[in-house]
Amino acid sequence: MATKKTVPFNGTAEQQEKLMAVIAAHKDDPGALMPVLQQAQEIYGYLPIEVQKIISNEMDIPMEKIYGVVTFYAQFSLYPKGKYNISVCLGTACYVKGSGDIYDKLQEVLGIAGGECTADGKFSLEACRCIGACGLAPVLTVNEDVHGRLTVDDVEKILAQYE
């Protein structure tokens, strides 16, 4: 099984202090795991294993339970997002018009798989099912910017806009 490449965890003392305050506020509430995880993700931008361990230790909740919750719910991410988060629509209209090839080209050019972040933290890549711009198919977004009517040849030009 391939492991995802990601940037090293670089949590700050300030982030940990915020996390500890969140945990302290919910420590005695038996149903507080979800809100703690949600707030932890707001603090760090994702839920790396290091953050999960802190929550596990401080709330006396087994790691298996925390990891199970984090991997079950789509709202949580185990991996950081890049400065520029690229999302390629693989919905029917986009896929029929070649978005799968565009997604493959992005993986090749960036040197990462879907769900990963480049080592420099600049780009992350993910697939989505529909962004509601079927008339512009195939479509990808970079943060809030929408790029439509794409071909594989457009990939490097789009990335260059964010260099």
Phi and psi in radians as a Rosetta constraint file:
Dihedral C 1 N 2 CA 2 C 2 CIRCULARHARMONIC -1.298 0.35
Dihedral N 2 CA 2 C 2 N 3 CIRCULARHARMONIC 2.484 0.35
Dihedral C 2 N 3 CA 3 C 3 CIRCULARHARMONIC -1.714 0.35
Dihedral N 3 CA 3 C 3 N 4 CIRCULARHARMONIC 2.566 0.35
Dihedral C 3 N 4 CA 4 C 4 CIRCULARHARMONIC -1.336 0.35
Dihedral N 4 CA 4 C 4 N 5 CIRCULARHARMONIC 2.400 0.35
Dihedral C 4 N 5 CA 5 C 5 CIRCULARHARMONIC -1.442 0.35
Dihedral N 5 CA 5 C 5 N 6 CIRCULARHARMONIC 2.488 0.35
Dihedral C 5 N 6 CA 6 C 6 CIRCULARHARMONIC -2.656 0.35
Dihedral N 6 CA 6 C 6 N 7 CIRCULARHARMONIC 2.905 0.35
Dihedral C 6 N 7 CA 7 C 7 CIRCULARHARMONIC -1.329 0.35
Dihedral N 7 CA 7 C 7 N 8 CIRCULARHARMONIC 2.614 0.35
Dihedral C 7 N 8 CA 8 C 8 CIRCULARHARMONIC -1.100 0.35
Dihedral N 8 CA 8 C 8 N 9 CIRCULARHARMONIC 2.623 0.35
Dihedral C 8 N 9 CA 9 C 9 CIRCULARHARMONIC -1.185 0.35
Dihedral N 9 CA 9 C 9 N 10 CIRCULARHARMONIC 2.233 0.35
Dihedral C 9 N 10 CA 10 C 10 CIRCULARHARMONIC -2.280 0.35
Dihedral N 10 CA 10 C 10 N 11 CIRCULARHARMONIC 0.892 0.35
Dihedral C 10 N 11 CA 11 C 11 CIRCULARHARMONIC -1.145 0.35
Dihedral N 11 CA 11 C 11 N 12 CIRCULARHARMONIC 2.553 0.35
Dihedral C 11 N 12 CA 12 C 12 CIRCULARHARMONIC -1.755 0.35
Dihedral N 12 CA 12 C 12 N 13 CIRCULARHARMONIC 2.882 0.35
Dihedral C 12 N 13 CA 13 C 13 CIRCULARHARMONIC -1.101 0.35
Dihedral N 13 CA 13 C 13 N 14 CIRCULARHARMONIC -0.634 0.35
Dihedral C 13 N 14 CA 14 C 14 CIRCULARHARMONIC -1.119 0.35
Dihedral N 14 CA 14 C 14 N 15 CIRCULARHARMONIC -0.733 0.35
Dihedral C 14 N 15 CA 15 C 15 CIRCULARHARMONIC -1.113 0.35
Dihedral N 15 CA 15 C 15 N 16 CIRCULARHARMONIC -0.760 0.35
Dihedral C 15 N 16 CA 16 C 16 CIRCULARHARMONIC -1.119 0.35
Dihedral N 16 CA 16 C 16 N 17 CIRCULARHARMONIC -0.664 0.35
Dihedral C 16 N 17 CA 17 C 17 CIRCULARHARMONIC -1.082 0.35
Dihedral N 17 CA 17 C 17 N 18 CIRCULARHARMONIC -0.749 0.35
Dihedral C 17 N 18 CA 18 C 18 CIRCULARHARMONIC -1.109 0.35
Dihedral N 18 CA 18 C 18 N 19 CIRCULARHARMONIC -0.754 0.35
Dihedral C 18 N 19 CA 19 C 19 CIRCULARHARMONIC -1.069 0.35
Dihedral N 19 CA 19 C 19 N 20 CIRCULARHARMONIC -0.780 0.35
Dihedral C 19 N 20 CA 20 C 20 CIRCULARHARMONIC -1.086 0.35
Dihedral N 20 CA 20 C 20 N 21 CIRCULARHARMONIC -0.620 0.35
Dihedral C 20 N 21 CA 21 C 21 CIRCULARHARMONIC -1.174 0.35
Dihedral N 21 CA 21 C 21 N 22 CIRCULARHARMONIC -0.699 0.35
Dihedral C 21 N 22 CA 22 C 22 CIRCULARHARMONIC -1.098 0.35
Dihedral N 22 CA 22 C 22 N 23 CIRCULARHARMONIC -0.814 0.35
Dihedral C 22 N 23 CA 23 C 23 CIRCULARHARMONIC -1.075 0.35
Dihedral N 23 CA 23 C 23 N 24 CIRCULARHARMONIC -0.776 0.35
Dihedral C 23 N 24 CA 24 C 24 CIRCULARHARMONIC -1.051 0.35
Dihedral N 24 CA 24 C 24 N 25 CIRCULARHARMONIC -0.658 0.35
Dihedral C 24 N 25 CA 25 C 25 CIRCULARHARMONIC -1.206 0.35
Dihedral N 25 CA 25 C 25 N 26 CIRCULARHARMONIC -0.396 0.35
Dihedral C 25 N 26 CA 26 C 26 CIRCULARHARMONIC -2.072 0.35
Dihedral N 26 CA 26 C 26 N 27 CIRCULARHARMONIC 0.042 0.35
Dihedral C 26 N 27 CA 27 C 27 CIRCULARHARMONIC -0.932 0.35
Dihedral N 27 CA 27 C 27 N 28 CIRCULARHARMONIC -0.679 0.35
Dihedral C 27 N 28 CA 28 C 28 CIRCULARHARMONIC -1.647 0.35
Dihedral N 28 CA 28 C 28 N 29 CIRCULARHARMONIC 0.088 0.35
Dihedral C 28 N 29 CA 29 C 29 CIRCULARHARMONIC -1.685 0.35
Dihedral N 29 CA 29 C 29 N 30 CIRCULARHARMONIC 1.940 0.35
Dihedral C 29 N 30 CA 30 C 30 CIRCULARHARMONIC -1.115 0.35
Dihedral N 30 CA 30 C 30 N 31 CIRCULARHARMONIC -0.348 0.35
Dihedral C 30 N 31 CA 31 C 31 CIRCULARHARMONIC -1.790 0.35
Dihedral N 31 CA 31 C 31 N 32 CIRCULARHARMONIC 0.400 0.35
Dihedral C 31 N 32 CA 32 C 32 CIRCULARHARMONIC -1.611 0.35
Dihedral N 32 CA 32 C 32 N 33 CIRCULARHARMONIC -0.005 0.35
Dihedral C 32 N 33 CA 33 C 33 CIRCULARHARMONIC -1.024 0.35
Dihedral N 33 CA 33 C 33 N 34 CIRCULARHARMONIC -0.806 0.35
Dihedral C 33 N 34 CA 34 C 34 CIRCULARHARMONIC -1.041 0.35
Dihedral N 34 CA 34 C 34 N 35 CIRCULARHARMONIC -0.897 0.35
Dihedral C 34 N 35 CA 35 C 35 CIRCULARHARMONIC -1.103 0.35
Dihedral N 35 CA 35 C 35 N 36 CIRCULARHARMONIC -0.583 0.35
Dihedral C 35 N 36 CA 36 C 36 CIRCULARHARMONIC -1.154 0.35
Dihedral N 36 CA 36 C 36 N 37 CIRCULARHARMONIC -0.780 0.35
Dihedral C 36 N 37 CA 37 C 37 CIRCULARHARMONIC -1.118 0.35
Dihedral N 37 CA 37 C 37 N 38 CIRCULARHARMONIC -0.717 0.35
Dihedral C 37 N 38 CA 38 C 38 CIRCULARHARMONIC -1.080 0.35
Dihedral N 38 CA 38 C 38 N 39 CIRCULARHARMONIC -0.774 0.35
Dihedral C 38 N 39 CA 39 C 39 CIRCULARHARMONIC -1.226 0.35
Dihedral N 39 CA 39 C 39 N 40 CIRCULARHARMONIC -0.615 0.35
Dihedral C 39 N 40 CA 40 C 40 CIRCULARHARMONIC -1.098 0.35
Dihedral N 40 CA 40 C 40 N 41 CIRCULARHARMONIC -0.711 0.35
Dihedral C 40 N 41 CA 41 C 41 CIRCULARHARMONIC -1.169 0.35
Dihedral N 41 CA 41 C 41 N 42 CIRCULARHARMONIC -0.608 0.35
Dihedral C 41 N 42 CA 42 C 42 CIRCULARHARMONIC -1.093 0.35
Dihedral N 42 CA 42 C 42 N 43 CIRCULARHARMONIC -0.684 0.35
Dihedral C 42 N 43 CA 43 C 43 CIRCULARHARMONIC -1.202 0.35
Dihedral N 43 CA 43 C 43 N 44 CIRCULARHARMONIC -0.822 0.35
Dihedral C 43 N 44 CA 44 C 44 CIRCULARHARMONIC -1.729 0.35
Dihedral N 44 CA 44 C 44 N 45 CIRCULARHARMONIC -0.323 0.35
Dihedral C 44 N 45 CA 45 C 45 CIRCULARHARMONIC 1.570 0.35
Dihedral N 45 CA 45 C 45 N 46 CIRCULARHARMONIC -0.219 0.35
Dihedral C 45 N 46 CA 46 C 46 CIRCULARHARMONIC -2.922 0.35
Dihedral N 46 CA 46 C 46 N 47 CIRCULARHARMONIC 3.130 0.35
Dihedral C 46 N 47 CA 47 C 47 CIRCULARHARMONIC -2.125 0.35
Dihedral N 47 CA 47 C 47 N 48 CIRCULARHARMONIC 1.367 0.35
Dihedral C 47 N 48 CA 48 C 48 CIRCULARHARMONIC -1.178 0.35
Dihedral N 48 CA 48 C 48 N 49 CIRCULARHARMONIC 2.843 0.35
Dihedral C 48 N 49 CA 49 C 49 CIRCULARHARMONIC -0.995 0.35
Dihedral N 49 CA 49 C 49 N 50 CIRCULARHARMONIC -0.594 0.35
Dihedral C 49 N 50 CA 50 C 50 CIRCULARHARMONIC -1.075 0.35
Dihedral N 50 CA 50 C 50 N 51 CIRCULARHARMONIC -0.702 0.35
Dihedral C 50 N 51 CA 51 C 51 CIRCULARHARMONIC -1.251 0.35
Dihedral N 51 CA 51 C 51 N 52 CIRCULARHARMONIC -0.707 0.35
Dihedral C 51 N 52 CA 52 C 52 CIRCULARHARMONIC -1.053 0.35
Dihedral N 52 CA 52 C 52 N 53 CIRCULARHARMONIC -0.680 0.35
Dihedral C 52 N 53 CA 53 C 53 CIRCULARHARMONIC -1.123 0.35
Dihedral N 53 CA 53 C 53 N 54 CIRCULARHARMONIC -0.706 0.35
Dihedral C 53 N 54 CA 54 C 54 CIRCULARHARMONIC -1.061 0.35
Dihedral N 54 CA 54 C 54 N 55 CIRCULARHARMONIC -0.832 0.35
Dihedral C 54 N 55 CA 55 C 55 CIRCULARHARMONIC -1.081 0.35
Dihedral N 55 CA 55 C 55 N 56 CIRCULARHARMONIC -0.760 0.35
Dihedral C 55 N 56 CA 56 C 56 CIRCULARHARMONIC -1.027 0.35
Dihedral N 56 CA 56 C 56 N 57 CIRCULARHARMONIC -0.880 0.35
Dihedral C 56 N 57 CA 57 C 57 CIRCULARHARMONIC -1.137 0.35
Dihedral N 57 CA 57 C 57 N 58 CIRCULARHARMONIC -0.795 0.35
Dihedral C 57 N 58 CA 58 C 58 CIRCULARHARMONIC -1.305 0.35
Dihedral N 58 CA 58 C 58 N 59 CIRCULARHARMONIC -0.533 0.35
Dihedral C 58 N 59 CA 59 C 59 CIRCULARHARMONIC -1.779 0.35
Dihedral N 59 CA 59 C 59 N 60 CIRCULARHARMONIC -0.009 0.35
Dihedral C 59 N 60 CA 60 C 60 CIRCULARHARMONIC 0.954 0.35
Dihedral N 60 CA 60 C 60 N 61 CIRCULARHARMONIC 0.850 0.35
Dihedral C 60 N 61 CA 61 C 61 CIRCULARHARMONIC -2.064 0.35
Dihedral N 61 CA 61 C 61 N 62 CIRCULARHARMONIC 2.281 0.35
Dihedral C 61 N 62 CA 62 C 62 CIRCULARHARMONIC -1.026 0.35
Dihedral N 62 CA 62 C 62 N 63 CIRCULARHARMONIC 2.492 0.35
Dihedral C 62 N 63 CA 63 C 63 CIRCULARHARMONIC -0.972 0.35
Dihedral N 63 CA 63 C 63 N 64 CIRCULARHARMONIC -0.652 0.35
Dihedral C 63 N 64 CA 64 C 64 CIRCULARHARMONIC -1.025 0.35
Dihedral N 64 CA 64 C 64 N 65 CIRCULARHARMONIC -0.699 0.35
Dihedral C 64 N 65 CA 65 C 65 CIRCULARHARMONIC -1.195 0.35
Dihedral N 65 CA 65 C 65 N 66 CIRCULARHARMONIC -0.773 0.35
Dihedral C 65 N 66 CA 66 C 66 CIRCULARHARMONIC -1.107 0.35
Dihedral N 66 CA 66 C 66 N 67 CIRCULARHARMONIC -0.833 0.35
Dihedral C 66 N 67 CA 67 C 67 CIRCULARHARMONIC -1.081 0.35
Dihedral N 67 CA 67 C 67 N 68 CIRCULARHARMONIC -0.680 0.35
Dihedral C 67 N 68 CA 68 C 68 CIRCULARHARMONIC -1.065 0.35
Dihedral N 68 CA 68 C 68 N 69 CIRCULARHARMONIC -0.756 0.35
Dihedral C 68 N 69 CA 69 C 69 CIRCULARHARMONIC -1.169 0.35
Dihedral N 69 CA 69 C 69 N 70 CIRCULARHARMONIC -0.808 0.35
Dihedral C 69 N 70 CA 70 C 70 CIRCULARHARMONIC -1.081 0.35
Dihedral N 70 CA 70 C 70 N 71 CIRCULARHARMONIC -0.681 0.35
Dihedral C 70 N 71 CA 71 C 71 CIRCULARHARMONIC -1.469 0.35
Dihedral N 71 CA 71 C 71 N 72 CIRCULARHARMONIC -0.306 0.35
Dihedral C 71 N 72 CA 72 C 72 CIRCULARHARMONIC -1.379 0.35
Dihedral N 72 CA 72 C 72 N 73 CIRCULARHARMONIC -0.744 0.35
Dihedral C 72 N 73 CA 73 C 73 CIRCULARHARMONIC -1.599 0.35
Dihedral N 73 CA 73 C 73 N 74 CIRCULARHARMONIC 2.243 0.35
Dihedral C 73 N 74 CA 74 C 74 CIRCULARHARMONIC -1.142 0.35
Dihedral N 74 CA 74 C 74 N 75 CIRCULARHARMONIC -0.350 0.35
Dihedral C 74 N 75 CA 75 C 75 CIRCULARHARMONIC -1.198 0.35
Dihedral N 75 CA 75 C 75 N 76 CIRCULARHARMONIC -0.325 0.35
Dihedral C 75 N 76 CA 76 C 76 CIRCULARHARMONIC -1.723 0.35
Dihedral N 76 CA 76 C 76 N 77 CIRCULARHARMONIC 2.554 0.35
Dihedral C 76 N 77 CA 77 C 77 CIRCULARHARMONIC -2.212 0.35
Dihedral N 77 CA 77 C 77 N 78 CIRCULARHARMONIC 2.348 0.35
Dihedral C 77 N 78 CA 78 C 78 CIRCULARHARMONIC -1.496 0.35
Dihedral N 78 CA 78 C 78 N 79 CIRCULARHARMONIC -0.160 0.35
Dihedral C 78 N 79 CA 79 C 79 CIRCULARHARMONIC -2.198 0.35
Dihedral N 79 CA 79 C 79 N 80 CIRCULARHARMONIC 2.563 0.35
Dihedral C 79 N 80 CA 80 C 80 CIRCULARHARMONIC -1.233 0.35
Dihedral N 80 CA 80 C 80 N 81 CIRCULARHARMONIC 2.737 0.35
Dihedral C 80 N 81 CA 81 C 81 CIRCULARHARMONIC -1.665 0.35
Dihedral N 81 CA 81 C 81 N 82 CIRCULARHARMONIC 2.544 0.35
Dihedral C 81 N 82 CA 82 C 82 CIRCULARHARMONIC -1.321 0.35
Dihedral N 82 CA 82 C 82 N 83 CIRCULARHARMONIC 2.990 0.35
Dihedral C 82 N 83 CA 83 C 83 CIRCULARHARMONIC -0.975 0.35
Dihedral N 83 CA 83 C 83 N 84 CIRCULARHARMONIC -0.645 0.35
Dihedral C 83 N 84 CA 84 C 84 CIRCULARHARMONIC -2.047 0.35
Dihedral N 84 CA 84 C 84 N 85 CIRCULARHARMONIC 1.920 0.35
Dihedral C 84 N 85 CA 85 C 85 CIRCULARHARMONIC -1.636 0.35
Dihedral N 85 CA 85 C 85 N 86 CIRCULARHARMONIC 2.006 0.35
Dihedral C 85 N 86 CA 86 C 86 CIRCULARHARMONIC -1.683 0.35
Dihedral N 86 CA 86 C 86 N 87 CIRCULARHARMONIC 2.220 0.35
Dihedral C 86 N 87 CA 87 C 87 CIRCULARHARMONIC -2.185 0.35
Dihedral N 87 CA 87 C 87 N 88 CIRCULARHARMONIC 2.084 0.35
Dihedral C 87 N 88 CA 88 C 88 CIRCULARHARMONIC -1.772 0.35
Dihedral N 88 CA 88 C 88 N 89 CIRCULARHARMONIC 2.216 0.35
Dihedral C 88 N 89 CA 89 C 89 CIRCULARHARMONIC -1.307 0.35
Dihedral N 89 CA 89 C 89 N 90 CIRCULARHARMONIC 2.151 0.35
Dihedral C 89 N 90 CA 90 C 90 CIRCULARHARMONIC -1.958 0.35
Dihedral N 90 CA 90 C 90 N 91 CIRCULARHARMONIC 0.383 0.35
Dihedral C 90 N 91 CA 91 C 91 CIRCULARHARMONIC -1.145 0.35
Dihedral N 91 CA 91 C 91 N 92 CIRCULARHARMONIC 2.964 0.35
Dihedral C 91 N 92 CA 92 C 92 CIRCULARHARMONIC -0.956 0.35
Dihedral N 92 CA 92 C 92 N 93 CIRCULARHARMONIC -0.933 0.35
Dihedral C 92 N 93 CA 93 C 93 CIRCULARHARMONIC -1.041 0.35
Dihedral N 93 CA 93 C 93 N 94 CIRCULARHARMONIC -0.756 0.35
Dihedral C 93 N 94 CA 94 C 94 CIRCULARHARMONIC -1.232 0.35
Dihedral N 94 CA 94 C 94 N 95 CIRCULARHARMONIC -0.734 0.35
Dihedral C 94 N 95 CA 95 C 95 CIRCULARHARMONIC -1.117 0.35
Dihedral N 95 CA 95 C 95 N 96 CIRCULARHARMONIC -0.743 0.35
Dihedral C 95 N 96 CA 96 C 96 CIRCULARHARMONIC -1.067 0.35
Dihedral N 96 CA 96 C 96 N 97 CIRCULARHARMONIC -0.521 0.35
Dihedral C 96 N 97 CA 97 C 97 CIRCULARHARMONIC -1.663 0.35
Dihedral N 97 CA 97 C 97 N 98 CIRCULARHARMONIC 0.178 0.35
Dihedral C 97 N 98 CA 98 C 98 CIRCULARHARMONIC 1.885 0.35
Dihedral N 98 CA 98 C 98 N 99 CIRCULARHARMONIC 0.234 0.35
Dihedral C 98 N 99 CA 99 C 99 CIRCULARHARMONIC -1.143 0.35
Dihedral N 99 CA 99 C 99 N 100 CIRCULARHARMONIC -0.480 0.35
Dihedral C 99 N 100 CA 100 C 100 CIRCULARHARMONIC -1.068 0.35
Dihedral N 100 CA 100 C 100 N 101 CIRCULARHARMONIC -0.712 0.35
Dihedral C 100 N 101 CA 101 C 101 CIRCULARHARMONIC -1.179 0.35
Dihedral N 101 CA 101 C 101 N 102 CIRCULARHARMONIC -0.643 0.35
Dihedral C 101 N 102 CA 102 C 102 CIRCULARHARMONIC -1.140 0.35
Dihedral N 102 CA 102 C 102 N 103 CIRCULARHARMONIC -0.745 0.35
Dihedral C 102 N 103 CA 103 C 103 CIRCULARHARMONIC -1.073 0.35
Dihedral N 103 CA 103 C 103 N 104 CIRCULARHARMONIC -0.785 0.35
Dihedral C 103 N 104 CA 104 C 104 CIRCULARHARMONIC -1.055 0.35
Dihedral N 104 CA 104 C 104 N 105 CIRCULARHARMONIC -0.725 0.35
Dihedral C 104 N 105 CA 105 C 105 CIRCULARHARMONIC -1.143 0.35
Dihedral N 105 CA 105 C 105 N 106 CIRCULARHARMONIC -0.717 0.35
Dihedral C 105 N 106 CA 106 C 106 CIRCULARHARMONIC -1.080 0.35
Dihedral N 106 CA 106 C 106 N 107 CIRCULARHARMONIC -0.732 0.35
Dihedral C 106 N 107 CA 107 C 107 CIRCULARHARMONIC -1.059 0.35
Dihedral N 107 CA 107 C 107 N 108 CIRCULARHARMONIC -0.739 0.35
Dihedral C 107 N 108 CA 108 C 108 CIRCULARHARMONIC -1.136 0.35
Dihedral N 108 CA 108 C 108 N 109 CIRCULARHARMONIC -0.861 0.35
Dihedral C 108 N 109 CA 109 C 109 CIRCULARHARMONIC -1.188 0.35
Dihedral N 109 CA 109 C 109 N 110 CIRCULARHARMONIC -0.732 0.35
Dihedral C 109 N 110 CA 110 C 110 CIRCULARHARMONIC -1.409 0.35
Dihedral N 110 CA 110 C 110 N 111 CIRCULARHARMONIC -0.346 0.35
Dihedral C 110 N 111 CA 111 C 111 CIRCULARHARMONIC 1.285 0.35
Dihedral N 111 CA 111 C 111 N 112 CIRCULARHARMONIC 0.469 0.35
Dihedral C 111 N 112 CA 112 C 112 CIRCULARHARMONIC -2.340 0.35
Dihedral N 112 CA 112 C 112 N 113 CIRCULARHARMONIC 2.839 0.35
Dihedral C 112 N 113 CA 113 C 113 CIRCULARHARMONIC -1.719 0.35
Dihedral N 113 CA 113 C 113 N 114 CIRCULARHARMONIC 2.954 0.35
Dihedral C 113 N 114 CA 114 C 114 CIRCULARHARMONIC -0.992 0.35
Dihedral N 114 CA 114 C 114 N 115 CIRCULARHARMONIC 2.427 0.35
Dihedral C 114 N 115 CA 115 C 115 CIRCULARHARMONIC 1.559 0.35
Dihedral N 115 CA 115 C 115 N 116 CIRCULARHARMONIC -0.126 0.35
Dihedral C 115 N 116 CA 116 C 116 CIRCULARHARMONIC -1.748 0.35
Dihedral N 116 CA 116 C 116 N 117 CIRCULARHARMONIC 2.980 0.35
Dihedral C 116 N 117 CA 117 C 117 CIRCULARHARMONIC -2.215 0.35
Dihedral N 117 CA 117 C 117 N 118 CIRCULARHARMONIC 2.453 0.35
Dihedral C 117 N 118 CA 118 C 118 CIRCULARHARMONIC -1.105 0.35
Dihedral N 118 CA 118 C 118 N 119 CIRCULARHARMONIC 2.665 0.35
Dihedral C 118 N 119 CA 119 C 119 CIRCULARHARMONIC -1.006 0.35
Dihedral N 119 CA 119 C 119 N 120 CIRCULARHARMONIC -0.508 0.35
Dihedral C 119 N 120 CA 120 C 120 CIRCULARHARMONIC -1.466 0.35
Dihedral N 120 CA 120 C 120 N 121 CIRCULARHARMONIC -0.026 0.35
Dihedral C 120 N 121 CA 121 C 121 CIRCULARHARMONIC 1.333 0.35
Dihedral N 121 CA 121 C 121 N 122 CIRCULARHARMONIC 0.160 0.35
Dihedral C 121 N 122 CA 122 C 122 CIRCULARHARMONIC -1.400 0.35
Dihedral N 122 CA 122 C 122 N 123 CIRCULARHARMONIC -0.813 0.35
Dihedral C 122 N 123 CA 123 C 123 CIRCULARHARMONIC -2.157 0.35
Dihedral N 123 CA 123 C 123 N 124 CIRCULARHARMONIC 2.459 0.35
Dihedral C 123 N 124 CA 124 C 124 CIRCULARHARMONIC -2.188 0.35
Dihedral N 124 CA 124 C 124 N 125 CIRCULARHARMONIC 2.722 0.35
Dihedral C 124 N 125 CA 125 C 125 CIRCULARHARMONIC -2.299 0.35
Dihedral N 125 CA 125 C 125 N 126 CIRCULARHARMONIC 2.354 0.35
Dihedral C 125 N 126 CA 126 C 126 CIRCULARHARMONIC -2.582 0.35
Dihedral N 126 CA 126 C 126 N 127 CIRCULARHARMONIC 2.846 0.35
Dihedral C 126 N 127 CA 127 C 127 CIRCULARHARMONIC -1.884 0.35
Dihedral N 127 CA 127 C 127 N 128 CIRCULARHARMONIC 2.618 0.35
Dihedral C 127 N 128 CA 128 C 128 CIRCULARHARMONIC -2.321 0.35
Dihedral N 128 CA 128 C 128 N 129 CIRCULARHARMONIC 2.943 0.35
Dihedral C 128 N 129 CA 129 C 129 CIRCULARHARMONIC -1.611 0.35
Dihedral N 129 CA 129 C 129 N 130 CIRCULARHARMONIC -0.593 0.35
Dihedral C 129 N 130 CA 130 C 130 CIRCULARHARMONIC -2.926 0.35
Dihedral N 130 CA 130 C 130 N 131 CIRCULARHARMONIC 2.342 0.35
Dihedral C 130 N 131 CA 131 C 131 CIRCULARHARMONIC -1.940 0.35
Dihedral N 131 CA 131 C 131 N 132 CIRCULARHARMONIC 0.064 0.35
Dihedral C 131 N 132 CA 132 C 132 CIRCULARHARMONIC 1.424 0.35
Dihedral N 132 CA 132 C 132 N 133 CIRCULARHARMONIC 0.388 0.35
Dihedral C 132 N 133 CA 133 C 133 CIRCULARHARMONIC -2.127 0.35
Dihedral N 133 CA 133 C 133 N 134 CIRCULARHARMONIC 0.796 0.35
Dihedral C 133 N 134 CA 134 C 134 CIRCULARHARMONIC -1.029 0.35
Dihedral N 134 CA 134 C 134 N 135 CIRCULARHARMONIC -0.535 0.35
Dihedral C 134 N 135 CA 135 C 135 CIRCULARHARMONIC -1.166 0.35
Dihedral N 135 CA 135 C 135 N 136 CIRCULARHARMONIC -0.296 0.35
Dihedral C 135 N 136 CA 136 C 136 CIRCULARHARMONIC -1.804 0.35
Dihedral N 136 CA 136 C 136 N 137 CIRCULARHARMONIC 0.167 0.35
Dihedral C 136 N 137 CA 137 C 137 CIRCULARHARMONIC -0.969 0.35
Dihedral N 137 CA 137 C 137 N 138 CIRCULARHARMONIC 2.499 0.35
Dihedral C 137 N 138 CA 138 C 138 CIRCULARHARMONIC -1.392 0.35
Dihedral N 138 CA 138 C 138 N 139 CIRCULARHARMONIC 2.613 0.35
Dihedral C 138 N 139 CA 139 C 139 CIRCULARHARMONIC -2.215 0.35
Dihedral N 139 CA 139 C 139 N 140 CIRCULARHARMONIC 2.553 0.35
Dihedral C 139 N 140 CA 140 C 140 CIRCULARHARMONIC -2.420 0.35
Dihedral N 140 CA 140 C 140 N 141 CIRCULARHARMONIC 2.736 0.35
Dihedral C 140 N 141 CA 141 C 141 CIRCULARHARMONIC -2.069 0.35
Dihedral N 141 CA 141 C 141 N 142 CIRCULARHARMONIC 2.588 0.35
Dihedral C 141 N 142 CA 142 C 142 CIRCULARHARMONIC -2.133 0.35
Dihedral N 142 CA 142 C 142 N 143 CIRCULARHARMONIC 1.872 0.35
Dihedral C 142 N 143 CA 143 C 143 CIRCULARHARMONIC 0.947 0.35
Dihedral N 143 CA 143 C 143 N 144 CIRCULARHARMONIC -2.021 0.35
Dihedral C 143 N 144 CA 144 C 144 CIRCULARHARMONIC -1.694 0.35
Dihedral N 144 CA 144 C 144 N 145 CIRCULARHARMONIC -0.083 0.35
Dihedral C 144 N 145 CA 145 C 145 CIRCULARHARMONIC -1.413 0.35
Dihedral N 145 CA 145 C 145 N 146 CIRCULARHARMONIC 2.272 0.35
Dihedral C 145 N 146 CA 146 C 146 CIRCULARHARMONIC -1.789 0.35
Dihedral N 146 CA 146 C 146 N 147 CIRCULARHARMONIC 2.284 0.35
Dihedral C 146 N 147 CA 147 C 147 CIRCULARHARMONIC -2.110 0.35
Dihedral N 147 CA 147 C 147 N 148 CIRCULARHARMONIC 2.139 0.35
Dihedral C 147 N 148 CA 148 C 148 CIRCULARHARMONIC -2.227 0.35
Dihedral N 148 CA 148 C 148 N 149 CIRCULARHARMONIC 3.015 0.35
Dihedral C 148 N 149 CA 149 C 149 CIRCULARHARMONIC 0.916 0.35
Dihedral N 149 CA 149 C 149 N 150 CIRCULARHARMONIC 0.909 0.35
Dihedral C 149 N 150 CA 150 C 150 CIRCULARHARMONIC -1.611 0.35
Dihedral N 150 CA 150 C 150 N 151 CIRCULARHARMONIC 2.766 0.35
Dihedral C 150 N 151 CA 151 C 151 CIRCULARHARMONIC -2.247 0.35
Dihedral N 151 CA 151 C 151 N 152 CIRCULARHARMONIC 2.942 0.35
Dihedral C 151 N 152 CA 152 C 152 CIRCULARHARMONIC -1.008 0.35
Dihedral N 152 CA 152 C 152 N 153 CIRCULARHARMONIC -0.591 0.35
Dihedral C 152 N 153 CA 153 C 153 CIRCULARHARMONIC -1.154 0.35
Dihedral N 153 CA 153 C 153 N 154 CIRCULARHARMONIC -0.294 0.35
Dihedral C 153 N 154 CA 154 C 154 CIRCULARHARMONIC -1.427 0.35
Dihedral N 154 CA 154 C 154 N 155 CIRCULARHARMONIC -0.282 0.35
Dihedral C 154 N 155 CA 155 C 155 CIRCULARHARMONIC -0.979 0.35
Dihedral N 155 CA 155 C 155 N 156 CIRCULARHARMONIC -0.942 0.35
Dihedral C 155 N 156 CA 156 C 156 CIRCULARHARMONIC -1.175 0.35
Dihedral N 156 CA 156 C 156 N 157 CIRCULARHARMONIC -0.562 0.35
Dihedral C 156 N 157 CA 157 C 157 CIRCULARHARMONIC -1.147 0.35
Dihedral N 157 CA 157 C 157 N 158 CIRCULARHARMONIC -0.707 0.35
Dihedral C 157 N 158 CA 158 C 158 CIRCULARHARMONIC -1.154 0.35
Dihedral N 158 CA 158 C 158 N 159 CIRCULARHARMONIC -0.814 0.35
Dihedral C 158 N 159 CA 159 C 159 CIRCULARHARMONIC -1.037 0.35
Dihedral N 159 CA 159 C 159 N 160 CIRCULARHARMONIC -0.660 0.35
Dihedral C 159 N 160 CA 160 C 160 CIRCULARHARMONIC -1.074 0.35
Dihedral N 160 CA 160 C 160 N 161 CIRCULARHARMONIC -0.491 0.35
Dihedral C 160 N 161 CA 161 C 161 CIRCULARHARMONIC -1.145 0.35
Dihedral N 161 CA 161 C 161 N 162 CIRCULARHARMONIC -0.347 0.35
Dihedral C 161 N 162 CA 162 C 162 CIRCULARHARMONIC -1.956 0.35
Dihedral N 162 CA 162 C 162 N 163 CIRCULARHARMONIC 0.169 0.35
